[in-house]
Amino acid sequence: MNSNRHAYDVWQYMAKNGYYPLMPASDEAIQAISAMYQPIPEQ
């Protein structure tokens, strides 16, 4: 868990300081990615 949190903190720092440029995904890209995953039924 600590490694995961550390990686997220580094990513946030990089995005905030312009080292990791972000741009919104298009609706088509979001739909294509969401089509790859199916909900897991709760038991």
PyMOL Python script that loads the backbone (N, CA, C, O; Angstrom):
from pymol import cmd

cmd.read_pdbstr("""\
ATOM      1  N   MET A   1       0.817  -1.199   0.000  1.00  0.00           N
ATOM      2  CA  MET A   1       0.000   0.000   0.000  1.00  0.00           C
ATOM      3  C   MET A   1       0.861   1.263   0.000  1.00  0.00           C
ATOM      4  O   MET A   1       0.508   2.247  -0.650  1.00  0.00           O
ATOM      5  N   ASN A   2       1.960   1.248   0.704  1.00  0.00           N
ATOM      6  CA  ASN A   2       2.798   2.447   0.739  1.00  0.00           C
ATOM      7  C   ASN A   2       3.368   2.762  -0.629  1.00  0.00           C
ATOM      8  O   ASN A   2       3.452   3.929  -1.011  1.00  0.00           O
ATOM      9  N   SER A   3       3.766   1.731  -1.378  1.00  0.00           N
ATOM     10  CA  SER A   3       4.312   1.962  -2.720  1.00  0.00           C
ATOM     11  C   SER A   3       3.255   2.580  -3.622  1.00  0.00           C
ATOM     12  O   SER A   3       3.547   3.484  -4.406  1.00  0.00           O
ATOM     13  N   ASN A   4       2.037   2.093  -3.509  1.00  0.00           N
ATOM     14  CA  ASN A   4       0.940   2.615  -4.309  1.00  0.00           C
ATOM     15  C   ASN A   4       0.705   4.089  -3.973  1.00  0.00           C
ATOM     16  O   ASN A   4       0.549   4.916  -4.871  1.00  0.00           O
ATOM     17  N   ARG A   5       0.681   4.402  -2.721  1.00  0.00           N
ATOM     18  CA  ARG A   5       0.452   5.783  -2.291  1.00  0.00           C
ATOM     19  C   ARG A   5       1.601   6.680  -2.739  1.00  0.00           C
ATOM     20  O   ARG A   5       1.375   7.807  -3.181  1.00  0.00           O
ATOM     21  N   HIS A   6       2.823   6.186  -2.626  1.00  0.00           N
ATOM     22  CA  HIS A   6       3.992   6.971  -3.029  1.00  0.00           C
ATOM     23  C   HIS A   6       3.941   7.268  -4.531  1.00  0.00           C
ATOM     24  O   HIS A   6       4.209   8.392  -4.955  1.00  0.00           O
ATOM     25  N   ALA A   7       3.598   6.261  -5.325  1.00  0.00           N
ATOM     26  CA  ALA A   7       3.503   6.456  -6.774  1.00  0.00           C
ATOM     27  C   ALA A   7       2.437   7.499  -7.100  1.00  0.00           C
ATOM     28  O   ALA A   7       2.644   8.333  -7.982  1.00  0.00           O
ATOM     29  N   TYR A   8       1.305   7.465  -6.405  1.00  0.00           N
ATOM     30  CA  TYR A   8       0.244   8.440  -6.631  1.00  0.00           C
ATOM     31  C   TYR A   8       0.715   9.846  -6.246  1.00  0.00           C
ATOM     32  O   TYR A   8       0.443  10.811  -6.960  1.00  0.00           O
ATOM     33  N   ASP A   9       1.411   9.957  -5.136  1.00  0.00           N
ATOM     34  CA  ASP A   9       1.923  11.265  -4.708  1.00  0.00           C
ATOM     35  C   ASP A   9       2.900  11.836  -5.733  1.00  0.00           C
ATOM     36  O   ASP A   9       2.864  13.030  -6.030  1.00  0.00           O
ATOM     37  N   VAL A  10       3.768  10.986  -6.273  1.00  0.00           N
ATOM     38  CA  VAL A  10       4.722  11.431  -7.292  1.00  0.00           C
ATOM     39  C   VAL A  10       3.973  11.878  -8.543  1.00  0.00           C
ATOM     40  O   VAL A  10       4.293  12.915  -9.124  1.00  0.00           O
ATOM     41  N   TRP A  11       2.970  11.092  -8.959  1.00  0.00           N
ATOM     42  CA  TRP A  11       2.178  11.462 -10.138  1.00  0.00           C
ATOM     43  C   TRP A  11       1.497  12.816  -9.921  1.00  0.00           C
ATOM     44  O   TRP A  11       1.516  13.667 -10.810  1.00  0.00           O
ATOM     45  N   GLN A  12       0.902  13.016  -8.755  1.00  0.00           N
ATOM     46  CA  GLN A  12       0.240  14.294  -8.469  1.00  0.00           C
ATOM     47  C   GLN A  12       1.235  15.451  -8.548  1.00  0.00           C
ATOM     48  O   GLN A  12       0.923  16.500  -9.112  1.00  0.00           O
ATOM     49  N   TYR A  13       2.417  15.267  -7.992  1.00  0.00           N
ATOM     50  CA  TYR A  13       3.440  16.307  -8.040  1.00  0.00           C
ATOM     51  C   TYR A  13       3.809  16.628  -9.486  1.00  0.00           C
ATOM     52  O   TYR A  13       3.894  17.792  -9.876  1.00  0.00           O
ATOM     53  N   MET A  14       4.026  15.569 -10.277  1.00  0.00           N
ATOM     54  CA  MET A  14       4.409  15.765 -11.671  1.00  0.00           C
ATOM     55  C   MET A  14       3.308  16.461 -12.462  1.00  0.00           C
ATOM     56  O   MET A  14       3.597  17.356 -13.257  1.00  0.00           O
ATOM     57  N   ALA A  15       2.061  16.072 -12.262  1.00  0.00           N
ATOM     58  CA  ALA A  15       0.946  16.696 -12.974  1.00  0.00           C
ATOM     59  C   ALA A  15       0.797  18.166 -12.560  1.00  0.00           C
ATOM     60  O   ALA A  15       0.574  19.034 -13.404  1.00  0.00           O
ATOM     61  N   LYS A  16       0.922  18.432 -11.273  1.00  0.00           N
ATOM     62  CA  LYS A  16       0.774  19.797 -10.762  1.00  0.00           C
ATOM     63  C   LYS A  16       1.848  20.730 -11.316  1.00  0.00           C
ATOM     64  O   LYS A  16       1.587  21.909 -11.557  1.00  0.00           O
ATOM     65  N   ASN A  17       3.054  20.201 -11.518  1.00  0.00           N
ATOM     66  CA  ASN A  17       4.174  21.026 -11.972  1.00  0.00           C
ATOM     67  C   ASN A  17       4.414  20.962 -13.475  1.00  0.00           C
ATOM     68  O   ASN A  17       5.426  21.462 -13.966  1.00  0.00           O
ATOM     69  N   GLY A  18       3.490  20.350 -14.204  1.00  0.00           N
ATOM     70  CA  GLY A  18       3.576  20.360 -15.651  1.00  0.00           C
ATOM     71  C   GLY A  18       4.485  19.306 -16.262  1.00  0.00           C
ATOM     72  O   GLY A  18       4.723  19.331 -17.470  1.00  0.00           O
ATOM     73  N   TYR A  19       4.999  18.377 -15.458  1.00  0.00           N
ATOM     74  CA  TYR A  19       5.864  17.318 -15.983  1.00  0.00           C
ATOM     75  C   TYR A  19       5.065  16.197 -16.630  1.00  0.00           C
ATOM     76  O   TYR A  19       5.604  15.417 -17.415  1.00  0.00           O
ATOM     77  N   TYR A  20       3.804  16.119 -16.308  1.00  0.00           N
ATOM     78  CA  TYR A  20       2.935  15.056 -16.820  1.00  0.00           C
ATOM     79  C   TYR A  20       1.693  15.731 -17.383  1.00  0.00           C
ATOM     80  O   TYR A  20       0.700  15.899 -16.676  1.00  0.00           O
ATOM     81  N   PRO A  21       1.748  16.126 -18.679  1.00  0.00           N
ATOM     82  CA  PRO A  21       0.624  16.871 -19.242  1.00  0.00           C
ATOM     83  C   PRO A  21      -0.656  16.033 -19.281  1.00  0.00           C
ATOM     84  O   PRO A  21      -0.636  14.865 -19.668  1.00  0.00           O
ATOM     85  N   LEU A  22      -1.733  16.631 -18.887  1.00  0.00           N
ATOM     86  CA  LEU A  22      -3.028  15.957 -18.865  1.00  0.00           C
ATOM     87  C   LEU A  22      -3.967  16.607 -19.866  1.00  0.00           C
ATOM     88  O   LEU A  22      -3.912  17.816 -20.093  1.00  0.00           O
ATOM     89  N   MET A  23      -4.817  15.805 -20.455  1.00  0.00           N
ATOM     90  CA  MET A  23      -5.864  16.329 -21.307  1.00  0.00           C
ATOM     91  C   MET A  23      -7.082  15.423 -21.148  1.00  0.00           C
ATOM     92  O   MET A  23      -6.926  14.217 -20.953  1.00  0.00           O
ATOM     93  N   PRO A  24      -8.271  15.968 -21.225  1.00  0.00           N
ATOM     94  CA  PRO A  24      -9.462  15.151 -21.063  1.00  0.00           C
ATOM     95  C   PRO A  24      -9.604  14.139 -22.204  1.00  0.00           C
ATOM     96  O   PRO A  24      -9.273  14.429 -23.354  1.00  0.00           O
ATOM     97  N   ALA A  25     -10.092  12.971 -21.869  1.00  0.00           N
ATOM     98  CA  ALA A  25     -10.332  11.943 -22.890  1.00  0.00           C
ATOM     99  C   ALA A  25     -11.625  12.267 -23.628  1.00  0.00           C
ATOM    100  O   ALA A  25     -12.558  12.842 -23.067  1.00  0.00           O
ATOM    101  N   SER A  26     -11.656  11.887 -24.892  1.00  0.00           N
ATOM    102  CA  SER A  26     -12.875  12.095 -25.674  1.00  0.00           C
ATOM    103  C   SER A  26     -13.943  11.104 -25.211  1.00  0.00           C
ATOM    104  O   SER A  26     -13.630  10.080 -24.604  1.00  0.00           O
ATOM    105  N   ASP A  27     -15.195  11.415 -25.501  1.00  0.00           N
ATOM    106  CA  ASP A  27     -16.290  10.515 -25.139  1.00  0.00           C
ATOM    107  C   ASP A  27     -16.112   9.149 -25.801  1.00  0.00           C
ATOM    108  O   ASP A  27     -16.437   8.121 -25.207  1.00  0.00           O
ATOM    109  N   GLU A  28     -15.596   9.140 -27.031  1.00  0.00           N
ATOM    110  CA  GLU A  28     -15.380   7.875 -27.734  1.00  0.00           C
ATOM    111  C   GLU A  28     -14.334   7.020 -27.025  1.00  0.00           C
ATOM    112  O   GLU A  28     -14.501   5.806 -26.907  1.00  0.00           O
ATOM    113  N   ALA A  29     -13.263   7.642 -26.555  1.00  0.00           N
ATOM    114  CA  ALA A  29     -12.212   6.909 -25.849  1.00  0.00           C
ATOM    115  C   ALA A  29     -12.745   6.352 -24.529  1.00  0.00           C
ATOM    116  O   ALA A  29     -12.445   5.213 -24.169  1.00  0.00           O
ATOM    117  N   ILE A  30     -13.522   7.140 -23.820  1.00  0.00           N
ATOM    118  CA  ILE A  30     -14.098   6.683 -22.550  1.00  0.00           C
ATOM    119  C   ILE A  30     -15.019   5.494 -22.791  1.00  0.00           C
ATOM    120  O   ILE A  30     -14.961   4.510 -22.053  1.00  0.00           O
ATOM    121  N   GLN A  31     -15.860   5.571 -23.806  1.00  0.00           N
ATOM    122  CA  GLN A  31     -16.769   4.472 -24.113  1.00  0.00           C
ATOM    123  C   GLN A  31     -16.004   3.227 -24.540  1.00  0.00           C
ATOM    124  O   GLN A  31     -16.382   2.120 -24.156  1.00  0.00           O
ATOM    125  N   ALA A  32     -14.942   3.376 -25.322  1.00  0.00           N
ATOM    126  CA  ALA A  32     -14.155   2.226 -25.774  1.00  0.00           C
ATOM    127  C   ALA A  32     -13.489   1.522 -24.591  1.00  0.00           C
ATOM    128  O   ALA A  32     -13.475   0.293 -24.514  1.00  0.00           O
ATOM    129  N   ILE A  33     -12.945   2.306 -23.685  1.00  0.00           N
ATOM    130  CA  ILE A  33     -12.288   1.708 -22.521  1.00  0.00           C
ATOM    131  C   ILE A  33     -13.309   1.064 -21.593  1.00  0.00           C
ATOM    132  O   ILE A  33     -13.079  -0.034 -21.086  1.00  0.00           O
ATOM    133  N   SER A  34     -14.432   1.735 -21.366  1.00  0.00           N
ATOM    134  CA  SER A  34     -15.441   1.159 -20.471  1.00  0.00           C
ATOM    135  C   SER A  34     -16.054  -0.111 -21.052  1.00  0.00           C
ATOM    136  O   SER A  34     -16.530  -0.962 -20.300  1.00  0.00           O
ATOM    137  N   ALA A  35     -16.049  -0.254 -22.375  1.00  0.00           N
ATOM    138  CA  ALA A  35     -16.589  -1.465 -22.997  1.00  0.00           C
ATOM    139  C   ALA A  35     -15.686  -2.676 -22.752  1.00  0.00           C
ATOM    140  O   ALA A  35     -16.130  -3.815 -22.890  1.00  0.00           O
ATOM    141  N   MET A  36     -14.432  -2.440 -22.393  1.00  0.00           N
ATOM    142  CA  MET A  36     -13.491  -3.535 -22.129  1.00  0.00           C
ATOM    143  C   MET A  36     -13.765  -4.216 -20.790  1.00  0.00           C
ATOM    144  O   MET A  36     -13.344  -5.352 -20.572  1.00  0.00           O
ATOM    145  N   TYR A  37     -14.456  -3.537 -19.910  1.00  0.00           N
ATOM    146  CA  TYR A  37     -14.660  -4.036 -18.548  1.00  0.00           C
ATOM    147  C   TYR A  37     -16.138  -4.319 -18.306  1.00  0.00           C
ATOM    148  O   TYR A  37     -17.012  -3.577 -18.756  1.00  0.00           O
ATOM    149  N   GLN A  38     -16.391  -5.378 -17.605  1.00  0.00           N
ATOM    150  CA  GLN A  38     -17.753  -5.739 -17.243  1.00  0.00           C
ATOM    151  C   GLN A  38     -17.895  -5.672 -15.731  1.00  0.00           C
ATOM    152  O   GLN A  38     -16.948  -5.979 -15.008  1.00  0.00           O
ATOM    153  N   PRO A  39     -19.071  -5.275 -15.241  1.00  0.00           N
ATOM    154  CA  PRO A  39     -19.276  -5.240 -13.802  1.00  0.00           C
ATOM    155  C   PRO A  39     -19.151  -6.644 -13.197  1.00  0.00           C
ATOM    156  O   PRO A  39     -19.532  -7.639 -13.814  1.00  0.00           O
ATOM    157  N   ILE A  40     -18.616  -6.695 -11.994  1.00  0.00           N
ATOM    158  CA  ILE A  40     -18.509  -7.952 -11.268  1.00  0.00           C
ATOM    159  C   ILE A  40     -19.711  -8.046 -10.339  1.00  0.00           C
ATOM    160  O   ILE A  40     -19.908  -7.172  -9.495  1.00  0.00           O
ATOM    161  N   PRO A  41     -20.523  -9.102 -10.482  1.00  0.00           N
ATOM    162  CA  PRO A  41     -21.692  -9.217  -9.616  1.00  0.00           C
ATOM    163  C   PRO A  41     -21.295  -9.434  -8.156  1.00  0.00           C
ATOM    164  O   PRO A  41     -20.368 -10.185  -7.853  1.00  0.00           O
ATOM    165  N   GLU A  42     -22.001  -8.777  -7.282  1.00  0.00           N
ATOM    166  CA  GLU A  42     -21.767  -8.960  -5.847  1.00  0.00           C
ATOM    167  C   GLU A  42     -22.437 -10.220  -5.380  1.00  0.00           C
ATOM    168  O   GLU A  42     -23.548 -10.538  -5.805  1.00  0.00           O
ATOM    169  N   GLN A  43     -21.763 -10.945  -4.501  1.00  0.00           N
ATOM    170  CA  GLN A  43     -22.337 -12.193  -3.975  1.00  0.00           C
ATOM    171  C   GLN A  43     -22.506 -12.140  -2.499  1.00  0.00           C
ATOM    172  O   GLN A  43     -22.975 -13.105  -1.896  1.00  0.00           O
TER     173      GLN A  43
END
""", "prot")
cmd.dss("prot")
cmd.show_as("cartoon", "prot")
cmd.util.cbc("prot")
cmd.orient("prot")
